[in-house]
């Protein structure tokens, strides 16, 4: 199987050229790339729904009634089933220091009842299914990093993934679940994510639902799902690149919201420091307002990134002055800013780096250089 991730939008994206998809998955909808996709969540959802295809199921995140209506309308036109996933589909269990324990409701392993093609939890099994989540998958390319199943989380014949799922040929999604009385046994799947990124529970719930739609519980076991989730890793998403230094690629207002929810719940009791940068074509003012207004950070620094799209130092300084009466430390480049924060880092202080994937990329590139690593070692060796 091959999983293809949609670049921007979906309707006009190159991955939509795949002629036969098995599944489409669409994740949380936020305001981003508005110059290309539209300035409302409904317009953006319309573009995202473009990855849905006749004869392929779809799974989508239930962001709000407006986006869900767009996905369901598209699925109805295509004659496919669309399945929403929301916060109601998982329950929080425990937030340890570097891991998250939670439980995902399972249509296969969980308890539910089917009535005329629909489950009691709102899944419809009419006309086939399609799942959209900005991911498309085609034939015979392994896609999963952590699954222990023999086919290791792969998807065949061009699957596109988003928060909605539809299934074709009128087949039941989970035939093995249906007993003679029309019931299904099970509960939920307890899972552990090795990250502090609370928002990854959403993505994980979508992935589990996608697996269930594709496999129907025929070959993949709950234990294999648990193993895959436990091993998964997403670079640049609340990634601990050094001890107590986290890099997150959040680069729009919705991403910053998710980032702040994670920071506020991560249980850190010491000082928090923020390193921020952004590109000029993002809604950086609202991003800065949310960051400064959160009250989570005792120290703020901002740095000018490489590239013509990067916000300049003066704009960064004015940005935080405008939104909070706070003058951050401003640096001409990311390397100087990063080294300065590491020199100042106190015991039990945590550094968060956020605002742009380009910023995350620069940090990761610096850490890949031996010379920079030696400079960090010198800083760490000082009393």
C-alpha positions as MATLAB code, in Angstrom:
seq = 'XXXXXXXXXXXXXXXXXXXXXXXXXXXXXXXXXXXXXXXXXXXXXXXXXXXXXXXXXXXXXXXXXXXXXXXXXXXXXXXXXXXXXXXXXXXXXXXXXXXXXXXXXXXXXXXXXXXXXXXXXXXXXXXXXXXXXXXXXXXXXXXXXXXXXXXXXXXXXXXXXXXXXXXXXXXXXXXXXXXXXXXXXXXXXXXXXXXXXXXXXXXXXXXXXXXXXXXXXXXXXXXXXXXXXXXXXXXXXXXXXXXXXXXXXXXXXXXXXXXXXXXXXXXXXXXXXXXXXXXXXXXXXXXXXXXXXXXXXXXXXXXXXXXXXXXXXXXXXXXXXXXXXXXXXXXXXXXXXXXXXXXXXXXXXXXXXXXXXXXXXXXXXXXXXXXXXXXXXXXXXXX';
ca = [
       0.000    0.000    0.000;
       0.996    3.613   -0.483;
      -0.168    6.599    1.557;
       0.048    9.968   -0.160;
      -0.242   13.200    1.807;
      -2.013   16.039    0.061;
       0.085   19.192   -0.239;
      -2.361   22.114   -0.148;
      -6.121   21.782   -0.193;
      -7.118   18.700   -2.138;
      -9.409   19.417   -5.049;
      -6.599   20.743   -7.248;
      -3.690   18.952   -5.562;
      -1.476   16.660   -7.653;
      -2.233   13.685   -5.397;
      -5.818   13.851   -6.639;
      -4.632   12.422   -9.950;
      -4.655    8.918   -8.385;
      -7.373    7.157  -10.360;
      -8.455    4.627   -7.750;
      -8.475    5.338   -4.038;
      -9.366    3.022   -1.197;
      -9.770    5.637    1.507;
      -9.703    9.387    2.131;
      -8.908   10.990    5.487;
      -9.347   14.684    6.357;
      -7.967   16.135    9.567;
      -8.927   19.178   11.641;
      -9.824   22.199    9.502;
      -8.254   25.566   10.334;
      -7.717   28.868    8.563;
      -4.495   28.488    6.602;
      -3.408   29.109    2.996;
      -6.453   31.354    2.758;
      -5.110   33.028   -0.372;
      -5.487   29.707   -2.194;
      -8.240   27.857   -0.340;
     -10.600   30.608    0.792;
     -11.107   32.763    3.857;
     -13.702   30.644    5.708;
     -13.610   27.126    7.087;
     -16.472   26.191    4.757;
     -14.489   27.224    1.674;
     -11.419   25.381    2.924;
     -13.489   22.273    3.692;
     -14.842   22.366    0.132;
     -11.283   22.247   -1.239;
     -10.301   19.484    1.203;
     -13.373   17.447    0.282;
     -12.050   17.354   -3.267;
      -9.916   14.328   -2.390;
     -13.020   12.237   -1.838;
     -13.659    9.840   -4.679;
     -16.539    7.684   -5.842;
     -16.198    4.138   -4.544;
     -13.757    5.012   -1.763;
     -14.650    5.483    1.918;
     -13.788    8.684    3.789;
     -12.972    9.570    7.403;
     -12.906   13.165    8.651;
     -12.446   15.174   11.825;
     -15.647   16.813   13.043;
     -14.177   20.303   13.381;
     -17.499   22.167   13.459;
     -21.028   21.832   12.036;
     -20.129   23.978    9.020;
     -17.229   21.805    7.837;
     -19.029   18.564    8.625;
     -21.970   19.668    6.475;
     -19.602   20.263    3.547;
     -18.066   16.791    3.869;
     -21.403   15.033    4.181;
     -22.812   16.863    1.166;
     -19.805   15.856   -0.915;
     -20.088   12.230    0.226;
     -23.796   12.170   -0.646;
     -23.100   13.460   -4.152;
     -20.494   10.745   -4.649;
     -22.713    8.027   -3.204;
     -20.200    7.108   -0.526;
     -20.294    6.828    3.238;
     -18.550    9.458    5.329;
     -17.564    8.888    8.965;
     -16.796   11.641   11.404;
     -14.374   11.375   14.311;
     -14.461   13.817   17.211;
     -13.296   14.272   20.788;
     -16.173   12.021   21.803;
     -14.301    9.120   20.205;
     -11.421    9.107   22.654;
     -11.027    9.535   26.391;
      -8.030   10.876   28.263;
      -6.454    8.559   30.795;
      -3.114    9.860   32.009;
      -0.576   12.554   31.070;
       2.784   11.291   32.227;
       5.982   13.283   31.961;
       6.754   12.363   28.356;
       3.845   10.141   27.308;
       0.063   10.328   26.929;
      -2.194    7.424   27.859;
      -5.682    7.519   26.373;
      -8.396    5.272   24.993;
      -9.926    5.311   21.495;
     -13.435    4.007   20.910;
     -13.283    1.204   18.385;
     -15.977    0.337   15.875;
     -14.483   -3.122   15.616;
     -13.126   -3.768   19.088;
     -15.731   -1.564   20.771;
     -19.368   -2.179   21.631;
     -21.930   -0.863   19.176;
     -25.054   -1.990   17.407;
     -25.822   -1.932   13.699;
     -29.267   -0.887   12.495;
     -29.977   -1.112    8.794;
     -26.446   -0.237    7.739;
     -25.885    2.365   10.458;
     -24.236    1.920   13.812;
     -25.631    3.274   17.029;
     -22.620    5.584   17.153;
     -23.485    7.332   13.947;
     -21.470    5.433   11.348;
     -23.347    4.804    8.140;
     -22.449    1.878    5.916;
     -24.445    2.749    2.843;
     -23.117    2.650   -0.712;
     -19.496    2.207    0.218;
     -17.199    4.563    2.061;
     -14.637    7.251    1.539;
     -12.181    8.769    3.997;
     -10.503   12.099    3.570;
      -7.673   13.562    5.637;
      -5.335   15.045    3.101;
      -3.736   11.682    2.501;
      -3.879    9.508   -0.570;
      -2.557    5.982   -0.852;
      -1.695    3.816   -3.850;
      -0.367    0.323   -4.496;
       2.339   -1.655   -2.706;
       4.370    1.003   -0.907;
       4.853    0.543    2.831;
       3.664    3.614    4.700;
       3.636    2.997    8.409;
       6.538    3.581   10.705;
       5.400    1.765   13.803;
       2.918   -0.989   12.935;
       4.001   -4.539   13.645;
       1.457   -6.083   11.329;
       2.774   -8.031    8.373;
       1.718   -5.296    5.988;
       2.959   -2.624    8.372;
       0.239   -0.046    8.044;
       0.181    0.109    4.289;
      -2.747    1.104    2.085;
      -3.490   -0.091   -1.424;
      -4.660    1.385   -4.701;
      -4.387    5.074   -3.922;
      -6.021    5.902   -0.657;
      -6.720    9.459    0.250;
      -7.265   10.179    3.906;
      -9.292   12.932    5.538;
     -11.760   13.166    8.444;
     -14.600   11.614    6.435;
     -14.850    7.997    5.260;
     -17.048    6.363    2.684;
     -17.167    2.745    1.573;
     -18.029    1.446   -1.854;
     -20.050   -1.481   -3.209;
     -22.476   -1.309   -0.302;
     -20.302   -3.554    1.863;
     -20.550   -3.525    5.620;
     -17.508   -1.831    7.111;
     -17.068   -4.431    9.802;
     -18.853   -7.647    8.861;
     -17.217   -9.633   11.646;
     -18.713   -7.317   14.253;
     -22.316   -8.174   13.501;
     -23.774  -10.998   15.550;
     -27.012  -12.818   14.871;
     -28.747  -10.348   17.158;
     -27.175   -7.417   15.296;
     -24.806   -6.559   18.138;
     -21.038   -6.172   18.310;
     -18.705   -6.902   21.175;
     -15.775   -4.851   22.322;
     -14.959   -1.558   24.025;
     -12.042    0.739   23.390;
      -8.346    0.408   22.620;
      -5.972    1.728   25.320;
      -3.065    3.519   23.636;
       0.165    5.271   24.603;
       1.733    8.071   22.580;
       5.377    8.885   23.287;
       4.961   12.637   22.991;
       3.673   15.562   25.027;
       1.630   16.809   22.034;
      -1.955   16.440   23.263;
      -3.303   17.256   19.789;
      -1.857   14.004   18.451;
      -4.744   12.188   20.109;
      -6.961   13.623   17.356;
      -4.678   12.359   14.611;
      -4.348    8.988   16.299;
      -8.118    8.567   16.594;
      -8.452    9.314   12.881;
      -5.719    6.812   12.015;
      -7.354    4.078   14.086;
     -10.701    4.698   12.439;
      -9.059    4.586    9.018;
      -7.462    1.226    9.830;
     -10.812   -0.156   10.916;
     -12.501    1.020    7.746;
      -9.791   -0.466    5.529;
      -9.312   -3.734    7.356;
     -12.607   -4.344    9.132;
     -10.806   -6.240   11.886;
      -9.948   -9.073    9.535;
      -6.156   -9.056    9.795;
      -4.987   -6.207   12.050;
      -5.290   -6.774   15.789;
      -5.749   -4.308   18.624;
      -2.287   -5.256   19.896;
      -0.737   -4.345   16.557;
      -2.494   -0.985   16.642;
      -1.139   -0.411   20.148;
       2.380   -1.287   19.020;
       2.183    1.005   16.013;
       0.911    3.945   18.049;
       3.553    3.406   20.715;
       6.337    3.494   18.110;
       5.093    6.385   16.001;
       7.131    9.587   15.775;
       6.415   12.906   14.077;
       9.440   15.137   13.622;
       8.931   18.804   14.392;
       5.719   18.308   16.368;
       6.475   18.884   20.046;
       9.740   17.092   19.376;
      12.258   17.142   22.209;
      15.432   17.960   20.264;
      17.544   18.515   23.393;
      16.756   17.903   27.055;
      13.876   20.279   27.910;
      13.954   21.898   24.456;
      10.851   21.334   22.308;
      10.305   22.244   18.671;
       6.787   22.511   17.274;
       5.910   23.375   13.691;
       2.658   25.224   14.496;
       2.479   28.045   11.953;
      -1.095   29.333   11.969;
      -3.657   30.454   14.525;
      -5.259   27.040   14.859;
      -1.867   25.367   15.240;
      -0.896   27.839   17.951;
      -4.159   27.065   19.755;
      -3.301   23.363   19.778;
       0.281   24.122   20.811;
      -0.852   26.235   23.777;
      -3.318   23.578   24.902;
      -0.430   21.123   25.005;
       1.913   23.484   26.839;
      -0.745   24.355   29.383;
      -1.334   20.698   30.146;
       2.212   19.335   30.008;
       2.675   19.461   33.768;
       5.928   21.433   33.677;
       6.405   23.270   36.970;
       9.447   25.375   36.146;
      10.004   28.416   33.967;
       8.948   28.353   30.318;
      10.799   30.254   27.579;
       9.539   30.888   24.050;
      11.499   31.317   20.810;
       9.245   32.556   18.019;
       9.493   33.408   14.354;
       7.076   33.487   11.432;
       6.749   34.190    7.734;
       5.104   37.308    6.370;
       2.173   35.640    4.648;
       0.790   34.023    7.826;
      -1.552   35.573   10.383;
       1.400   36.217   12.682;
      -0.274   39.008   14.666;
      -3.006   36.758   15.999;
      -0.446   34.011   16.592;
       1.641   36.387   18.731;
      -1.435   37.618   20.595;
      -2.382   34.075   21.554;
       1.164   33.205   22.631;
       1.706   36.314   24.747;
      -1.819   36.347   26.095;
      -1.525   32.789   27.346;
       0.681   33.886   30.234;
       2.608   30.626   29.960;
       6.025   32.052   29.127;
       8.341   33.911   31.481;
      10.771   34.886   28.744;
      10.151   35.568   25.044;
      12.697   35.718   22.233;
      12.193   36.202   18.514;
      14.584   35.602   15.631;
      14.775   36.483   11.958;
      14.821   33.333    9.846;
      16.492   32.749    6.519;
      14.561   33.350    3.306;
      12.673   36.187    1.674;
       9.346   35.218    3.310;
      10.704   35.577    6.842;
       9.375   38.333    9.092;
      12.138   40.849    9.871;
      13.421   41.643   13.354;
      11.755   45.028   13.667;
       8.387   43.586   12.786;
       8.871   40.815   15.333;
       9.767   43.299   18.035;
       6.811   45.528   17.250;
       4.560   42.510   17.122;
       5.053   41.548   20.753;
       5.158   45.170   21.920;
       1.767   45.779   20.299;
       0.064   42.717   21.667;
       1.321   42.643   25.236;
       3.493   45.611   26.161;
       6.373   43.164   26.294;
       9.703   43.723   24.571;
      11.224   40.363   23.658;
      14.866   39.637   22.999;
      15.328   40.051   19.236;
      18.066   38.231   17.320;
      19.337   38.650   13.779;
      19.362   34.928   13.148;
      18.077   31.687   14.590;
      21.500   30.322   15.521;
      22.351   33.284   17.771;
      18.918   33.153   19.389;
      19.113   29.432   20.056;
      22.590   29.609   21.567;
      21.634   32.577   23.741;
      18.631   30.763   25.178;
      20.702   27.661   25.863;
      23.301   29.769   27.708;
      20.569   31.347   29.841;
      18.666   28.114   30.441;
      18.238   27.490   34.133;
      17.616   24.301   36.046;
      14.028   23.150   35.449;
      13.533   25.650   32.606;
      11.863   24.435   29.433;
      12.373   26.071   26.015;
       9.656   25.956   23.347;
      10.405   26.867   19.732;
       7.364   27.591   17.566;
       5.876   29.695   14.766;
       7.037   28.176   11.492;
       8.067   24.918    9.898;
      11.004   26.871    8.490;
      12.041   27.704   12.041;
      11.769   24.047   13.018;
      13.840   23.173    9.966;
      16.597   25.649   10.839;
      16.813   24.314   14.396;
      17.004   20.721   13.172;
      19.645   21.646   10.608;
      21.773   23.369   13.246;
      21.601   20.331   15.481;
      22.823   18.203   12.600;
      26.125   20.107   12.404;
      29.007   18.751   14.475;
      30.429   22.223   15.084;
      27.162   23.484   16.531;
      26.862   20.386   18.667;
      30.308   21.031   20.119;
      29.275   24.581   21.024;
      26.242   23.184   22.848;
      28.435   20.701   24.707;
      30.640   23.549   25.918;
      27.587   25.398   27.181;
      26.313   22.306   28.952;
      29.673   21.628   30.606;
      29.786   25.045   32.285;
      28.714   25.064   35.952;
];
